[in-house]
Amino acid sequence: MAIDSRRRLVAHLKAMIACGAYREGDRLPTLRVFAEQFNTTLSTARNGMLELEKLGLLEIRRSDGVYVKANGNGKLAAPNRRIAVFGSCPNDISYLETYSAHSLLGLQEMASENNCRLEMHFRHYFMRQSIEITDDEIAGSDAIIFLGSYDWAPLKLPATLPAVGLGMSLPGSRQISTIDLDPFDAAAIATAYFVERKITKVKFFYLDFGSPRHRYVAFKDEFERAGGQCEGVIIDGNLVPPEFFDDPQAGYLFVNGTMSDAALVGYRNQQNRNLTTDFTILSLDGKCRYVHSYLPVPNLGIDWREAGKALFTECMYRLDHPDSAARSLYFCPDLQIPGTPTR
């Protein structure tokens, strides 16, 4: 258990440093704060800090505290290529601890190995009517990478550069390749999950754009082929009111971890009970595996750090093969049920 807590703490701090939440020279919160956040001991938290110090990311100053030493994305004197990376603002906590930050670790690792420079651009684009990337923002770049769901609105960018997006669904795009959780494999696993529990009706809560809509359609088709009934419920802003859980015989599926956690918290606050005790629920994207404050919930997720590596690989492929078409690449998720071993 201590090893698992240390690994989660180390992964969290690496992601926070990578995405700029903790910058070079920043003093970190105390060991006691991290021990409480990760439900572990001071000794385990200290061992995590020592591990990061050996990696050159932190500096432990006796009687003074722990400071960020480097962000792992140093400037290269003569980079082979430059990649413009767009992500949500570093002060947006919904971004910092989720798949985007962890995917950035994998992306940075591959960029370092291949002498490529990442030019970070943090913008808060979520739920705007349109998204436009200007020539000035990508000046000198060879390619573009998007971290997060940049598919909820029309996306405009210069046509001269190849692009790759994380957690997006843009079927038919000629410019942007995408990396995401496989909605079809997730649909098959989720269908089996509910069928095994003798659930014949599922309410699917989702956001009506891009990747979330794609996940909903894939599950609806698969579940209804298995003889079940799927009701799609469009949610605005990830907040599912507790009164939506009105059928104890139904199953409930959430398109992402932020939505499922908000539902669990809201239900607990109103009913003083655990939603997972009263209903059969499942969440997609595995975000609760990364956000230490999220409540445990049955979920389907992938290794987002490996997805970050895939972003870089696809980006390099598109640059090395200028005539290659954009494509959608999927990672197959695995099922994690709290309290049971995971593979």
HURAQUI-V529143 format. One record per residue. N is the residue number from 1. RES is the residue in three letters. PHI is phi in whole degrees, 0 to 359 (none if undefined). PSI is psi as a letter, one per 20 degrees, with the letter a starting at -180 (none if undefined). Layout:
# HURAQUI-V529143
n=N res=RES phi=PHI psi=PSI
n=N res=RES phi=PHI psi=PSI
This chain:
# HURAQUI-V529143
n=1 res=MET phi=none psi=g
n=2 res=ALA phi=297 psi=h
n=3 res=ILE phi=296 psi=g
n=4 res=ASP phi=296 psi=g
n=5 res=SER phi=296 psi=g
n=6 res=ARG phi=295 psi=g
n=7 res=ARG phi=298 psi=g
n=8 res=ARG phi=294 psi=g
n=9 res=LEU phi=295 psi=g
n=10 res=VAL phi=298 psi=g
n=11 res=ALA phi=298 psi=h
n=12 res=HIS phi=298 psi=g
n=13 res=LEU phi=293 psi=h
n=14 res=LYS phi=301 psi=g
n=15 res=ALA phi=294 psi=g
n=16 res=MET phi=294 psi=h
n=17 res=ILE phi=289 psi=g
n=18 res=ALA phi=299 psi=g
n=19 res=CYS phi=269 psi=i
n=20 res=GLY phi=94 psi=j
n=21 res=ALA phi=296 psi=g
n=22 res=TYR phi=250 psi=o
n=23 res=ARG phi=256 psi=r
n=24 res=GLU phi=305 psi=p
n=25 res=GLY phi=96 psi=i
n=26 res=ASP phi=292 psi=q
n=27 res=ARG phi=268 psi=p
n=28 res=LEU phi=282 psi=q
n=29 res=PRO phi=302 psi=r
n=30 res=THR phi=288 psi=r
n=31 res=LEU phi=302 psi=h
n=32 res=ARG phi=298 psi=h
n=33 res=VAL phi=298 psi=g
n=34 res=PHE phi=292 psi=h
n=35 res=ALA phi=298 psi=g
n=36 res=GLU phi=289 psi=g
n=37 res=GLN phi=297 psi=h
n=38 res=PHE phi=257 psi=j
n=39 res=ASN phi=51 psi=l
n=40 res=THR phi=221 psi=a
n=41 res=THR phi=267 psi=r
n=42 res=LEU phi=298 psi=h
n=43 res=SER phi=297 psi=g
n=44 res=THR phi=294 psi=g
n=45 res=ALA phi=297 psi=g
n=46 res=ARG phi=296 psi=g
n=47 res=ASN phi=296 psi=h
n=48 res=GLY phi=296 psi=g
n=49 res=MET phi=296 psi=g
n=50 res=LEU phi=297 psi=h
n=51 res=GLU phi=298 psi=g
n=52 res=LEU phi=288 psi=h
n=53 res=GLU phi=294 psi=h
n=54 res=LYS phi=295 psi=h
n=55 res=LEU phi=279 psi=i
n=56 res=GLY phi=85 psi=j
n=57 res=LEU phi=269 psi=h
n=58 res=LEU phi=234 psi=q
n=59 res=GLU phi=233 psi=p
n=60 res=ILE phi=264 psi=o
n=61 res=ARG phi=256 psi=o
n=62 res=ARG phi=303 psi=p
n=63 res=SER phi=67 psi=j
n=64 res=ASP phi=234 psi=h
n=65 res=GLY phi=129 psi=a
n=66 res=VAL phi=245 psi=p
n=67 res=TYR phi=237 psi=q
n=68 res=VAL phi=285 psi=p
n=69 res=LYS phi=259 psi=h
n=70 res=ALA phi=204 psi=q
n=71 res=ASN phi=255 psi=j
n=72 res=GLY phi=75 psi=j
n=73 res=ASN phi=227 psi=l
n=74 res=GLY phi=297 psi=q
n=75 res=LYS phi=286 psi=p
n=76 res=LEU phi=261 psi=p
n=77 res=ALA phi=298 psi=g
n=78 res=ALA phi=219 psi=m
n=79 res=PRO phi=294 psi=q
n=80 res=ASN phi=296 psi=g
n=81 res=ARG phi=214 psi=q
n=82 res=ARG phi=241 psi=p
n=83 res=ILE phi=237 psi=p
n=84 res=ALA phi=277 psi=p
n=85 res=VAL phi=247 psi=p
n=86 res=PHE phi=251 psi=p
n=87 res=GLY phi=214 psi=r
n=88 res=SER phi=292 psi=r
n=89 res=CYS phi=300 psi=p
n=90 res=PRO phi=298 psi=i
n=91 res=ASN phi=269 psi=j
n=92 res=ASP phi=267 psi=o
n=93 res=ILE phi=296 psi=h
n=94 res=SER phi=295 psi=h
n=95 res=TYR phi=270 psi=g
n=96 res=LEU phi=304 psi=g
n=97 res=GLU phi=256 psi=j
n=98 res=THR phi=251 psi=a
n=99 res=TYR phi=301 psi=h
n=100 res=SER phi=298 psi=g
n=101 res=ALA phi=295 psi=g
n=102 res=HIS phi=288 psi=h
n=103 res=SER phi=295 psi=h
n=104 res=LEU phi=297 psi=h
n=105 res=LEU phi=299 psi=g
n=106 res=GLY phi=296 psi=h
n=107 res=LEU phi=296 psi=g
n=108 res=GLN phi=296 psi=h
n=109 res=GLU phi=300 psi=g
n=110 res=MET phi=291 psi=h
n=111 res=ALA phi=296 psi=h
n=112 res=SER phi=295 psi=g
n=113 res=GLU phi=296 psi=h
n=114 res=ASN phi=252 psi=j
n=115 res=ASN phi=55 psi=l
n=116 res=CYS phi=248 psi=q
n=117 res=ARG phi=260 psi=p
n=118 res=LEU phi=260 psi=p
n=119 res=GLU phi=261 psi=o
n=120 res=MET phi=277 psi=p
n=121 res=HIS phi=230 psi=o
n=122 res=PHE phi=260 psi=o
n=123 res=ARG phi=224 psi=q
n=124 res=HIS phi=260 psi=n
n=125 res=TYR phi=261 psi=i
n=126 res=PHE phi=302 psi=p
n=127 res=MET phi=66 psi=k
n=128 res=ARG phi=282 psi=r
n=129 res=GLN phi=288 psi=h
n=130 res=SER phi=205 psi=q
n=131 res=ILE phi=231 psi=p
n=132 res=GLU phi=231 psi=p
n=133 res=ILE phi=259 psi=p
n=134 res=THR phi=267 psi=r
n=135 res=ASP phi=299 psi=h
n=136 res=ASP phi=297 psi=h
n=137 res=GLU phi=293 psi=h
n=138 res=ILE phi=249 psi=j
n=139 res=ALA phi=303 psi=p
n=140 res=GLY phi=84 psi=i
n=141 res=SER phi=271 psi=q
n=142 res=ASP phi=262 psi=h
n=143 res=ALA phi=200 psi=r
n=144 res=ILE phi=233 psi=p
n=145 res=ILE phi=233 psi=p
n=146 res=PHE phi=251 psi=p
n=147 res=LEU phi=254 psi=o
n=148 res=GLY phi=115 psi=a
n=149 res=SER phi=277 psi=n
n=150 res=TYR phi=262 psi=l
n=151 res=ASP phi=231 psi=j
n=152 res=TRP phi=273 psi=i
n=153 res=ALA phi=212 psi=r
n=154 res=PRO phi=305 psi=p
n=155 res=LEU phi=249 psi=o
n=156 res=LYS phi=249 psi=p
n=157 res=LEU phi=210 psi=q
n=158 res=PRO phi=305 psi=p
n=159 res=ALA phi=281 psi=i
n=160 res=THR phi=275 psi=i
n=161 res=LEU phi=249 psi=q
n=162 res=PRO phi=289 psi=q
n=163 res=ALA phi=220 psi=q
n=164 res=VAL phi=225 psi=p
n=165 res=GLY phi=238 psi=q
n=166 res=LEU phi=261 psi=p
n=167 res=GLY phi=64 psi=k
n=168 res=MET phi=234 psi=q
n=169 res=SER phi=228 psi=o
n=170 res=LEU phi=228 psi=m
n=171 res=PRO phi=301 psi=p
n=172 res=GLY phi=91 psi=i
n=173 res=SER phi=293 psi=p
n=174 res=ARG phi=264 psi=i
n=175 res=GLN phi=243 psi=h
n=176 res=ILE phi=248 psi=o
n=177 res=SER phi=282 psi=q
n=178 res=THR phi=228 psi=q
n=179 res=ILE phi=237 psi=p
n=180 res=ASP phi=201 psi=r
n=181 res=LEU phi=298 psi=p
n=182 res=ASP phi=290 psi=o
n=183 res=PRO phi=291 psi=h
n=184 res=PHE phi=283 psi=g
n=185 res=ASP phi=293 psi=g
n=186 res=ALA phi=299 psi=h
n=187 res=ALA phi=297 psi=g
n=188 res=ALA phi=294 psi=g
n=189 res=ILE phi=292 psi=g
n=190 res=ALA phi=295 psi=h
n=191 res=THR phi=299 psi=g
n=192 res=ALA phi=298 psi=h
n=193 res=TYR phi=301 psi=g
n=194 res=PHE phi=285 psi=h
n=195 res=VAL phi=298 psi=g
n=196 res=GLU phi=299 psi=h
n=197 res=ARG phi=262 psi=j
n=198 res=LYS phi=60 psi=k
n=199 res=ILE phi=266 psi=p
n=200 res=THR phi=253 psi=i
n=201 res=LYS phi=228 psi=p
n=202 res=VAL phi=232 psi=p
n=203 res=LYS phi=263 psi=p
n=204 res=PHE phi=252 psi=o
n=205 res=PHE phi=269 psi=p
n=206 res=TYR phi=210 psi=r
n=207 res=LEU phi=264 psi=p
n=208 res=ASP phi=271 psi=m
n=209 res=PHE phi=199 psi=q
n=210 res=GLY phi=36 psi=c
n=211 res=SER phi=300 psi=g
n=212 res=PRO phi=301 psi=g
n=213 res=ARG phi=296 psi=h
n=214 res=HIS phi=298 psi=g
n=215 res=ARG phi=296 psi=g
n=216 res=TYR phi=297 psi=g
n=217 res=VAL phi=298 psi=g
n=218 res=ALA phi=297 psi=g
n=219 res=PHE phi=291 psi=g
n=220 res=LYS phi=304 psi=g
n=221 res=ASP phi=298 psi=g
n=222 res=GLU phi=292 psi=g
n=223 res=PHE phi=292 psi=h
n=224 res=GLU phi=287 psi=h
n=225 res=ARG phi=295 psi=h
n=226 res=ALA phi=276 psi=j
n=227 res=GLY phi=95 psi=j
n=228 res=GLY phi=267 psi=r
n=229 res=GLN phi=239 psi=p
n=230 res=CYS phi=242 psi=p
n=231 res=GLU phi=250 psi=o
n=232 res=GLY phi=275 psi=p
n=233 res=VAL phi=236 psi=o
n=234 res=ILE phi=283 psi=p
n=235 res=ILE phi=248 psi=p
n=236 res=ASP phi=258 psi=o
n=237 res=GLY phi=82 psi=j
n=238 res=ASN phi=74 psi=j
n=239 res=LEU phi=260 psi=o
n=240 res=VAL phi=256 psi=o
n=241 res=PRO phi=297 psi=q
n=242 res=PRO phi=304 psi=h
n=243 res=GLU phi=291 psi=i
n=244 res=PHE phi=289 psi=i
n=245 res=PHE phi=267 psi=n
n=246 res=ASP phi=246 psi=j
n=247 res=ASP phi=226 psi=o
n=248 res=PRO phi=294 psi=i
n=249 res=GLN phi=272 psi=i
n=250 res=ALA phi=269 psi=r
n=251 res=GLY phi=258 psi=q
n=252 res=TYR phi=229 psi=p
n=253 res=LEU phi=240 psi=p
n=254 res=PHE phi=252 psi=p
n=255 res=VAL phi=288 psi=h
n=256 res=ASN phi=206 psi=r
n=257 res=GLY phi=288 psi=h
n=258 res=THR phi=296 psi=g
n=259 res=MET phi=294 psi=g
n=260 res=SER phi=294 psi=h
n=261 res=ASP phi=292 psi=g
n=262 res=ALA phi=299 psi=h
n=263 res=ALA phi=292 psi=g
n=264 res=LEU phi=297 psi=g
n=265 res=VAL phi=294 psi=g
n=266 res=GLY phi=297 psi=g
n=267 res=TYR phi=293 psi=g
n=268 res=ARG phi=296 psi=g
n=269 res=ASN phi=293 psi=h
n=270 res=GLN phi=274 psi=g
n=271 res=GLN phi=259 psi=i
n=272 res=ASN phi=57 psi=k
n=273 res=ARG phi=220 psi=r
n=274 res=ASN phi=268 psi=p
n=275 res=LEU phi=302 psi=h
n=276 res=THR phi=289 psi=i
n=277 res=THR phi=279 psi=h
n=278 res=ASP phi=273 psi=h
n=279 res=PHE phi=221 psi=r
n=280 res=THR phi=269 psi=o
n=281 res=ILE phi=231 psi=r
n=282 res=LEU phi=208 psi=q
n=283 res=SER phi=237 psi=q
n=284 res=LEU phi=258 psi=q
n=285 res=ASP phi=99 psi=i
n=286 res=GLY phi=70 psi=k
n=287 res=LYS phi=298 psi=h
n=288 res=CYS phi=294 psi=i
n=289 res=ARG phi=284 psi=i
n=290 res=TYR phi=251 psi=h
n=291 res=VAL phi=268 psi=o
n=292 res=HIS phi=296 psi=h
n=293 res=SER phi=272 psi=i
n=294 res=TYR phi=285 psi=q
n=295 res=LEU phi=287 psi=q
n=296 res=PRO phi=293 psi=p
n=297 res=VAL phi=206 psi=q
n=298 res=PRO phi=304 psi=p
n=299 res=ASN phi=209 psi=q
n=300 res=LEU phi=247 psi=p
n=301 res=GLY phi=213 psi=r
n=302 res=ILE phi=231 psi=r
n=303 res=ASP phi=276 psi=o
n=304 res=TRP phi=288 psi=h
n=305 res=ARG phi=293 psi=g
n=306 res=GLU phi=294 psi=h
n=307 res=ALA phi=297 psi=h
n=308 res=GLY phi=297 psi=h
n=309 res=LYS phi=295 psi=h
n=310 res=ALA phi=294 psi=h
n=311 res=LEU phi=304 psi=g
n=312 res=PHE phi=295 psi=g
n=313 res=THR phi=301 psi=g
n=314 res=GLU phi=294 psi=h
n=315 res=CYS phi=298 psi=g
n=316 res=MET phi=294 psi=h
n=317 res=TYR phi=298 psi=g
n=318 res=ARG phi=295 psi=h
n=319 res=LEU phi=288 psi=h
n=320 res=ASP phi=284 psi=h
n=321 res=HIS phi=233 psi=m
n=322 res=PRO phi=303 psi=h
n=323 res=ASP phi=268 psi=j
n=324 res=SER phi=289 psi=q
n=325 res=ALA phi=274 psi=q
n=326 res=ALA phi=295 psi=q
n=327 res=ARG phi=213 psi=r
n=328 res=SER phi=256 psi=p
n=329 res=LEU phi=245 psi=p
n=330 res=TYR phi=240 psi=q
n=331 res=PHE phi=255 psi=p
n=332 res=CYS phi=284 psi=p
n=333 res=PRO phi=278 psi=r
n=334 res=ASP phi=240 psi=q
n=335 res=LEU phi=269 psi=p
n=336 res=GLN phi=238 psi=p
n=337 res=ILE phi=248 psi=o
n=338 res=PRO phi=309 psi=p
n=339 res=GLY phi=93 psi=i
n=340 res=THR phi=239 psi=q
n=341 res=PRO phi=296 psi=q
n=342 res=THR phi=242 psi=q
n=343 res=ARG phi=268 psi=none
